[in-house]
Amino acid sequence: MVKKVYLIGIGPGDPKYLTILAKEVIQRLKVFLVPEKEGKKSDLTKKRLKIIEFIKAKEPFEVVYLPFPERERGVNYKEKVQEWRLRKGEILKKTLLLLKEEEVGFLIWGDPVIYDGHIEIFKEIEKELPIEWEVIPGISAFQVLGAKFKISLTDLATSLTFHTPRTLRKLKEISHPTVVFLDNYATFSLFKEKLLRIYWGAYVGQEEEVYLEGDLKETLETLKELRETLREKKGYLMEIYLLKPKEEKNG
């Protein structure tokens, strides 16, 4: 049985965004747990492997694929997510019990502490298994987004808020900089009449990255067309964006 698991934040998908600590841990380990994506999203599995291969060079390593199920869609969102995490936890427990390697790495997209449920899953696993686990932070896509546009995510004396489309659609106003993760519903359209500037990116930090910036109202239709073109071409869309309020001009 595995004695320790490293939850390794690998950033947005390019080895150049790995932290030195993440590189050191990957270099040292010999066995890695990788979620197995099928169909159009199999590219996400391949990119994880490329990161390991890049760091390990010609050193041998073993990959154990995790057949995680897709999350079921439904009205009871929180309930569905909790069920999904339980199923993933069961798969992880069985895998960890079968492996003989003392330490393994679990590659997680981005940063494990941001918009990811594996920390909560491992909190439940450690209640049943005598296992240690450690979190290795990674670069998040919203950091790369700001760097690409050469902007600060925050404004002077304001908050910075993170949203998913579910929580974003509940807002009536956006009064400070707001980062939105994986908006499959183009929820930004609800704010088209507001004075906002959007900084948008798809596949951020990867070879095929695409960026668009502009006043939301003026950019809206172009952005919606671009999103559909990319989704059709690649089969899936990984996007993130920042909405920033603009100052209203008088006169």
C-alpha positions in Angstrom: 0.0 0.0 0.0 1.1 3.6 -0.7 2.3 5.5 2.4 2.3 9.0 0.9 0.7 10.9 -2.0 1.9 14.2 -3.4 -0.9 16.3 -4.9 1.2 18.1 -7.5 -0.1 21.3 -9.1 1.3 21.2 -12.6 0.0 24.6 -13.7 -1.9 25.2 -17.0 -0.2 22.5 -19.0 3.3 23.7 -20.1 6.4 22.5 -18.3 7.7 26.0 -18.2 5.0 26.9 -15.6 6.0 24.2 -13.2 7.5 25.5 -9.9 10.9 24.3 -8.8 9.4 22.3 -6.0 7.0 20.5 -8.4 10.0 19.7 -10.6 12.0 18.3 -7.7 9.1 16.1 -6.5 8.4 14.8 -10.0 12.1 14.1 -10.6 12.3 12.1 -7.4 9.1 10.0 -7.7 8.8 6.8 -9.9 5.1 6.3 -9.9 2.4 8.8 -10.9 -1.4 8.8 -10.8 -3.0 10.4 -13.8 -6.8 10.8 -14.4 -7.6 9.1 -17.6 -9.6 11.3 -20.0 -11.3 9.8 -23.0 -12.5 11.0 -26.3 -11.9 14.7 -27.1 -10.5 15.4 -23.7 -7.8 12.7 -24.0 -5.5 15.5 -24.8 -5.5 16.5 -21.2 -4.1 13.1 -20.2 -1.4 13.3 -22.9 -0.3 16.7 -21.6 0.2 15.4 -18.1 2.4 12.6 -19.5 4.4 15.1 -21.5 5.2 17.0 -18.4 6.4 13.9 -16.6 8.5 12.9 -19.7 10.0 16.4 -19.9 11.1 16.3 -16.2 12.2 12.7 -16.0 14.0 12.8 -19.4 15.2 9.3 -20.0 14.6 8.0 -16.5 12.0 5.2 -16.2 8.7 5.9 -14.5 5.3 4.2 -14.2 1.9 5.8 -14.8 -1.3 4.4 -13.2 -4.4 5.7 -14.9 -7.4 6.6 -12.8 -10.7 5.8 -14.6 -12.6 8.7 -13.0 -16.2 9.0 -14.2 -17.6 12.1 -15.7 -19.7 14.2 -13.3 -23.4 13.7 -13.8 -25.4 16.8 -14.7 -28.5 17.7 -12.8 -30.5 20.2 -10.9 -29.0 19.3 -7.5 -25.5 20.5 -8.3 -23.9 20.2 -4.9 -25.3 16.8 -4.4 -24.0 15.6 -7.8 -20.6 17.0 -7.0 -20.5 15.2 -3.7 -21.5 11.9 -5.3 -18.9 12.4 -7.9 -16.2 13.0 -5.4 -17.2 9.9 -3.4 -16.9 7.8 -6.5 -13.5 9.3 -7.3 -12.4 8.7 -3.7 -13.3 5.0 -3.9 -11.2 4.6 -7.1 -8.3 6.3 -5.4 -8.6 4.1 -2.3 -8.6 0.9 -4.3 -5.6 2.1 -6.3 -3.6 3.2 -3.3 -4.2 -0.2 -1.6 -3.0 -2.1 -4.6 0.2 -0.2 -5.3 3.5 -1.3 -3.6 5.4 2.0 -4.2 5.7 3.9 -0.9 5.3 7.4 -2.5 3.4 8.4 -5.6 2.6 11.7 -7.3 -0.9 12.7 -8.3 -0.8 15.3 -11.1 -3.5 18.0 -10.8 -4.2 20.6 -13.4 -3.4 24.2 -12.2 -3.2 24.5 -8.4 -4.8 21.9 -6.1 -6.0 24.6 -3.7 -7.9 26.6 -6.4 -11.2 25.3 -7.9 -10.3 21.6 -7.4 -11.9 19.0 -5.1 -9.0 16.6 -4.5 -8.0 18.1 -1.2 -11.5 17.4 0.2 -11.3 13.8 -1.3 -8.0 13.1 0.4 -9.4 14.4 3.7 -12.0 11.7 3.5 -9.5 9.0 2.4 -7.2 9.6 5.3 -10.1 8.8 7.7 -10.1 5.2 6.3 -6.4 4.7 5.3 -3.2 5.3 7.3 -1.8 7.6 4.6 0.1 10.8 4.4 -0.4 13.4 1.7 1.2 16.7 0.8 0.0 19.5 -1.5 2.5 21.0 -4.0 1.1 24.4 -5.2 1.1 25.3 -8.9 0.7 28.3 -11.1 -3.0 29.0 -11.8 -4.4 30.0 -15.2 -5.7 33.3 -13.9 -2.1 34.3 -13.0 -0.9 33.5 -16.5 -3.9 35.4 -17.9 -2.9 38.6 -16.1 0.7 38.2 -17.2 -0.2 37.7 -20.8 -2.2 40.9 -20.8 0.4 42.7 -18.6 -2.3 43.8 -16.1 -2.8 43.6 -12.4 -5.7 41.5 -11.5 -6.6 43.9 -8.7 -7.3 47.6 -8.6 -6.3 50.0 -5.9 -8.2 49.5 -2.6 -10.6 47.0 -4.2 -11.4 43.3 -3.7 -10.7 40.5 -6.2 -13.5 37.9 -6.5 -13.5 34.4 -7.9 -16.7 33.1 -9.5 -18.0 30.1 -11.4 -20.8 30.7 -13.9 -23.3 29.4 -11.3 -22.5 32.2 -8.8 -21.8 34.8 -11.4 -25.3 34.7 -12.8 -26.7 35.6 -9.3 -25.0 39.0 -9.4 -26.7 42.1 -10.5 -23.5 44.3 -10.6 -19.8 43.7 -10.9 -18.2 46.4 -8.8 -14.7 45.1 -8.6 -12.3 42.8 -10.6 -13.8 39.4 -11.0 -12.2 36.2 -12.2 -14.5 33.6 -13.7 -13.6 29.9 -14.2 -14.8 27.6 -17.0 -17.9 29.5 -18.1 -19.6 27.0 -20.5 -22.7 29.2 -20.6 -21.2 32.6 -21.8 -22.5 34.1 -18.6 -20.7 37.3 -19.3 -23.5 38.0 -21.8 -25.7 38.9 -18.8 -23.5 42.0 -18.2 -23.3 43.3 -21.7 -24.9 46.6 -20.8 -22.5 47.2 -17.9 -19.3 49.3 -18.2 -16.9 46.3 -18.1 -13.7 45.4 -19.8 -13.1 41.7 -20.4 -9.7 39.9 -20.5 -10.4 36.4 -21.9 -8.2 33.4 -22.5 -8.7 29.8 -23.7 -6.2 27.0 -23.2 -4.2 29.5 -21.2 -0.5 28.6 -20.9 -0.6 25.9 -23.6 0.7 25.9 -27.2 -2.8 26.6 -28.6 -3.6 29.5 -26.2 -5.9 32.2 -27.5 -6.6 35.6 -26.0 -9.1 38.4 -26.5 -9.4 41.8 -24.7 -11.9 44.6 -25.1 -14.9 46.4 -23.8 -17.5 43.7 -23.0 -20.3 45.2 -25.0 -18.2 45.8 -28.1 -16.4 42.5 -27.9 -19.4 40.3 -27.0 -20.4 38.9 -30.4 -16.8 38.4 -31.5 -16.0 36.5 -28.3 -19.1 34.3 -28.6 -18.2 33.4 -32.2 -14.6 32.7 -31.2 -15.7 30.4 -28.3 -17.9 28.3 -30.6 -15.1 28.1 -33.3 -12.6 26.8 -30.7 -15.0 24.4 -29.1 -15.9 22.9 -32.5 -12.2 22.7 -33.5 -10.9 21.1 -30.3 -13.9 19.4 -28.9 -13.8 21.1 -25.6 -13.1 24.6 -24.3 -11.0 25.5 -21.3 -11.4 29.2 -20.6 -10.9 31.8 -17.9 -11.5 35.5 -17.9 -11.3 38.6 -15.9 -14.0 41.3 -15.8 -13.0 44.8 -14.7 -15.3 47.7 -14.1 -14.6 50.8 -16.2 -14.9 54.4 -15.0 -18.0 56.1 -16.3 -17.1 59.2 -18.4 -19.0 62.4 -17.7 -19.8 64.9 -20.4 
